[in-house]
Each structure stands twice: as C-alpha cells, then as structure tokens.
C-alpha cells in the first residue's frame, strides 16, 4: 500500500525541503545582505532615533544599545527570522495538501452523485483516483443490477398474476358449472371435478414456490445435515418420475455410480433434483430422452441431468438461476413454470457448498450439479450410510 503513494510522499517531502531551504536562504540574505549591507546604516539610525526620541536615551547610549541588542545578537535574530519564514513556508505547503484534500472530497461527492463521468485527480493522487473509479464502476454495476432485479420483479408479478388467474378461473368455472347444472351425468361430474382439482393443485404449486424462495431468503442456512446416500436418492427419484416420463413418451437413461455419499439436508437436496428433473421433463419434446448421470469427481459428486428438446438460448443460460428471471412468456406458458424452481435449486445447492450450472449445445441441455462428498469412510462404505438421509417416497 505504501508503494502506491510514493509520488505523493516525495512531492510532500520536496515541498517541505524546498520551503526550508528557501526560508533559510531568505533569512541569511535579509540579515547578511539587506540589513548588514544595504540597510545597515538606515536601520542603525532608525534604532538610535527611536531610542533617543521615544525612550529619552542619549546618542551615545542609543549607539551602545544598538551594539548590545542588535549587532551582538545577529545569530539569534537570524534564527528567529528563519523559523518565522519556515512557518510561512510550511503554511504554504499545507495549503497545497489541503487543496489535495478538497480534490478528494469533490471526487468522492462525484462518485456518489454522478457515476457517468470518471474521476480525475492530480498525478500525485493517482492511486486514490484509481480506487475511486473502481468504486464508481462497482456502484454503476450494482445500480444496473438493482434496476434489472426490479424489472424482473415487476415482470414476475405480471407473470404470476397471469399464472394464478388462469387456473383460478378454471377452478371457479368448473365448480360453478357443477353447482348450477343439475343435469350433468356422473361421468361429466367426475371429469369436471378432476379438472378443477388439477387446476387447484397447480395453484398450490405456484404459491408453494414463492413461499419456498421467501423462506430460504429469511432462513439463510440449510436444515439438519446428515450423510445422504446420493446414489439411492437419485434412483428413488428416477423411479418416481417414470409416470411423467411415460406421459410425454420420454426415454430415460440412468448411469449412477454407487456409494456417492454427501452431507446435507435430505429433503432440500431431494427438492433440488425434483426441480431440475421437472424442468427437464417440461422442456423436453415428446419422444425425446432424459439422461441422469452421477459420478465421483475427486472430492466432489457431479450429477448431470440432461434433456433433449426445447433449446435454451446461450444468452439465457447464465440467468436462468436468478430468482426473478424467467424465460420468455411463450416458453413459460407452454411449460406452465413459475420461474422459481431453478432459483430454489441454486439456493439449496450453494448453501450446501456446491454449485449448479447449465450447458446447451442447441439440441441437448444439461444441468450439472456439484456437491462435496462426505469424507467419513465408514459412512461412505459401511452399512448404515447406504440408507441414511434418503427421504421417504410420497
């Protein structure tokens, strides 16, 4: 840090040294040349006149006083004069330093009030200028991110209003029909009741996502952690998803390495893979395929869920995990998503010390989840860890 301000310190040292030299030289010049040479007789006569007229001294006494107090103390007078001149020089140097402080204060106000113009300071303050410009750039980025977040929140509210209104309208419509039309057959009543129930369940899912993401923001930490047999958890979830795979005629390929044990909250990690698998099913074209891969990669478990179907544009891959990001309305309406499932997944994974990313080559979209492996050898290869942490099927 000290090296950054070398120019400033040298400039201040130079000002102090230069002021001292000038003050000393000027003091010597005044005393030796001006007073002792040019003004020697006028000063002596002025002193003697003041002693005679103002203090009633004789001319001889006045001359003796001049010799005793002025000429005999020339060195002391030189010292006092030099000190006074040095104080004046120091005051001038401090004026330069305070101007630098004023420049810094003005630049700081500019950083806060106007992010569009870069900060410009004297060369001696170049390190401070660089720091202030870096802060200014960070503030611009944060303001842009805040504006983008607010825009996404507004879009999300609009999408949510639409997503809630559509199934709610269906529920009200079918329940009204069931109430007002006594001529419906038992088969029709069962059909309309089933549709109303499906729409009500969709409402529950939408609201549940919002409650989940809000609760995670408030809690900040995962729940109780314990060893989880990740291999068994993924196999169990895959079995539970087979009806959804069959409904869209999807082929599922599973390659899961045995004895993958991680430490975490089993319910929340199950929610991660459930959300990602649902996303894969939603964005898969009918007749496509879903691959579930899990293997150890050093000290981490790497789980890849890959689907073949609707493409996610490259520009959106880095944003789809944002809380208030949602793919375009046409794609979302086709899949029925609320836009928070992947955000919830990222919150949970990162709270477990892991990471999640999306990749796409135009035909296949992959979600890669990395979690630290549990290092206890007994739990990793022993008996009781094989079933530890696997949530019960619902």
Secondary structure, 3 states (H helix, E strand, C coil): CHHHHHHHHHHHHHHHHHHHHHHHHHHHHHHHHHHHHHCHHHHHHHHHHHHHHCCCCCHHHHHHHHHHHHHCCHHHHHHHHHHHHHHHHHHHHHHHHHHHHHHHHHHHHHHHHCCCCCCCCCHHHHHHHHHHHHHHHHHHHHHHHHHHHHHHHHHHHHHHHHHHHHHHHHHHHHHHHHHHCCCCCHHHHHHHHHHHHHHHHHHHHHHHHHHHHHHHHHHCCCCCCEEEEHHHHHHHHHHHHHHHHHHCCCEEEEEECCCCEEEECHHHHHHHHHHHHHHHHHCECCCCEEEEEEEEECCEEEEEEEEEECCCCHHHHCCCCCCCCCCCHHHHHHHCCCCCHHHHHHHHHHHCCCEEEEEECCCEEEEEEEEEECCCHHHHHCCHHHCCCCCCCC
